[in-house]
Amino acid sequence: MTPVIAQTREELAAVRADAQGTVALVPTMGALHEGHRSLIRRARQLADTVVVSVFVNPLQFGAGEDLDRYPRTFAADVEACAAEGVDVVFAPTVQVMYPDEPQVTVKAGPMGERVEGLTRPGHFDGMLTVVLKLFHLVGPDVAVFGQKDAQQLAMIRRMAADLNVPVAIEAGPTVREFDGLALSSRNRYLGPAERATAVALSQALQAGADAVAGGPEAVLAAAGAVLGKAAAADPPLEPDYLVLVDPATFADVGAGHTGPAVLAVAGRVGATHLIDNVPLSLA
């Protein structure tokens, strides 16, 4: 089945008016991989009509980030959507999404200044702004996001709750490659040697998970030991952060914490910024 492609607000509104039953939205920046496809399949389970948005959002890229080189593979993305039975692909231009310089945007608040927000100031403001715009334009009943971007997922849930957005937020599990590396559109930037180093991110998370019985300090120590070795590799992994946080607020958990937590890590290999995380339960 070939999806309908809508590129303007008017085209989207016309398609949306014809949509039958419930509608699920899977927001993406394109360069679709198996992780995205798993979210589309989850959306298909949840709704009668599935809309996938493909839009590289400039508001969530900071100075010196990879906006210009971010992979754009629209023809392949449409083929992937067709294979997964997507009904509508919404692929607006920047001019369609932002016909004027935005004056009113979503403020991420304190959570947006933690963890990933410390290394990418303003990133979450831009992300939440475009997600809210997509919610208004598409009008979905449910939206599906990946657990790999755990802080993003937590913030979207908080935005929906705080602003009374009538969209159910669903999460899909992280999809990994054969060696454990979390699937990401940025993985294609990695050369063979860089990829070998980047696997340390998922290995650090596994080491932390294996040490969960020892409590928060043991989890962080075990994960940190793996990252320390990767920092001395050739090419090196340059860690941005390694944190154990509350999954709802992304604030650091204390030494005596019990219950759910997220072990999150990020780093750079060459010019490529990668993130990963694993949910834990501490007794």
N, C-alpha and C positions, 0 to 999 in steps of 0.2 A: 504494500500500500504506500503510495506516495503522499506525504503530508502536504497540506495546504501551507504555502509560505506567505506570511504576512509581514510586510516591511514598514508599513505606516500605521498610525493609530486608527485611521479610517478602515484600512483593510482588516486589522485585528478586530475592530468593533463589529464589522460585518460578519466575520467568521464566528465571533463569540455569540452573536445573536442567534446563529443557527445551531449552536452547540446543544446537544441533548444530554439531560441528566447532570450528574456531578462532573466537575472539572478539576483536574490536578495540574499543577504547574511544577516543572523542573527547571529552575533558573540555572543557566550555565554561561561561561564565557567562551564556549566552543572548544575546538580541539578535543572532541569527545573521545573517551576511552571506555574501557570496560566498567570502570567505576561509575561513570555517568550512565552507562547503559543499564547497570543494576538499579540505579535510581529510577530510570524510566520504567523498568519492569515493575518496580514497587508502585509507581504511580498508576500503572495500568491495573494493578490489583485493587487500587483504592477508588478509582473513578471511571466514569464512562467515556470521558474525553480527556486526552492528555495533550498538554501544551508544553513545548520545550522552548525556552528563550535562549537565543545566542547573541550575546552582546558583551564586548570587551569594554568594561565600564571605566572611563578615565578618572572618575572621581576617587576610586580606591587605589590608584597608583600614586606614589609620592615621587618627588624629584630623584632622578637617578635610578628609578626602578625600570622594569622591562616592558613598559607599555608598548613601545614601538616594535619590539621584537617578539611580543607575546604571540604564540602560534595562532594563525588564522587559517582554518581548513574547512571552509564552509561547504564545499561540494561533498567532501567526505562526511561532514557532520549530517548533512541531509540524508545521505545514504544510510548512515547509522540509525537515524531517526526512522527512516522508512523500514529498515529491517526490524525495528522494535515496535512497529505499528503506531507510531506517533501520529496524532491527528493534525496538529498545527505546529509549525515552527515560526516563532516570532523573532525576526531578525532585523531590528531597527538600526538605523545609523545613529551616530552621536547627535546629529541635528534633530532627528525625530525625538530622541529621549530628552535632549536638552536644547530646545529651540532658542532659549535665552540663557545667559549665564545664571546658574541657580543662585538665588538670594536667600531662600529658606531651605534648609536641609535638616536631616535627622542628626541629632547629637548623640553620640554613643554613650556619653556619661562615664562614670568611673571605671566600669568594666572595659570600656574601649581604650583605656590608658594602661591596662595591665597586659603582661605577657607579650603577645604578638603586637599589641598596641604600643608598647614601649619601643619596639624596633621599627614600627611603621606608623608614625604619628598621622592621624587623620584617616587611616585606612578604613577603620570600622564606620566612621561617619559616612564615607562614600559608599561603602557596601550597604549599610542600612538604608541610605537614601534611595539607591537604585532598586533594592528589594521592595521597599514600600511603593515606589512608582510602578513596578511590575505587578504588585498585588492590585493596585488601583486599575491598571490598564487591562489586565487579564481577568480579574475578578474570580480567582479560583476558590474552590471550597477547601482544598488542601494543597500544600506545597511540600516538596520532598527535597531534603538537603543531605549531604554526606557527613558522616561522623568524623571523617578525616579532618574536616575543618570544625573541630569541636567548639572552639571559642566563637566562631561565626554562628554556629547552630545555637549556642546558648544565648547569644545576643539577639538573634532573630526571634527566639522564643520569648525573650524578655520584652522586646519591642511589641510583639503581638499582644502580650499581656498588658503592658503599660499603656498602650495606645488603643486598646480594644479593637484590634484588627480581627475581623471575622474570618480568619483563615487558620485551619488546623495545620500544625507544623509536624511533619513526620521525618524521621531520621533513617538513613540507610547505612549499613555497616561499611567500614573501610575495606576496600578491595586491594589486595596486594599482588605484586608480581611474584614469580617463582622463587626469588631470593628473599622475599619479605619486604622489599621496598614498596611503600605505599604508592599506588597509582596516582600520578599527577600529570597534568599537561606539560609541566616544566621538566619532566624526566627526559624528554627528547633533547634537552639542551646538553645532557651529560655525555661526555666521551666515555670509553670503556674504563679508563683508570679512575675517572671521577665517579662513575657509577659504583665501582668497587668500594670507594670510600663512603659514598652516600648510604650504603646499606647499614653502616654503623648506627644510623638513626633508629631503625627498627630493631637492631640488635641491642641497643641501649634500652629500649622500651621492654624488650623481652627479659633482659637481665633484671630490670627493675621489678617487673611482674613476678619473676621467680623469687625475689627477695621479700615479697609482700608480708610474709609471716613475721618479719623482723620489725615492721612498722615503717613510718615515713622516712626516718633517717636511713634505714637500711635500703629502702627502695631507691632513694636519691644517690646513695653512695655506690650502689651496684651499677646503676645507669651511668653515673658520672665516670666510673672507671672505664667503661667502654668508650665513652666520648673522648676521654683523655688519650687513649691509644689512637683514636682516629685523628686527633689533632696533630699527632706526630707522623701521620701517614704522608705519602706522596702520590697525589696532591692531598693537602690537609683538609680536614673538616674544621671550619671556623664556627664554633657553637655560638648561637645567639642567646639561647636560654635552655634550661632544663628545670622544670617546675612540677610540683605536685600540688594540685589546686582543687578547690571545690567545683564540681561540675556545673553548678548553677550560677556562680558568681565569678569564677576564675581567680578568686583570692587564694593566696597560699594557705594550706592547711597546717595546723600546728603539729608538734611532735607527738602529741597524744591522740591525734585524730583517729576516729573509727568511722566506718561507713564508706559511702561512695567517694571516689576521688578520680581525677584524671591526671595521668603522668604525661606531660606534653614536652616536646622537644622541637627545636628548630636550629638550623645552621646553614652555612653557605659552603658549597663546594665549587671552587672557581667563582663564576659570576651567578650561580644558580642558588636561589633561596628555597629551601625545602622545609616542610613542617610535617609532624606526625604526632600521634598520641595513642594512648591505650587507656580504657576505663579500668579502674581497679576497685576492689572492695577490701577495706582494711578492718581487721577484727580487733 
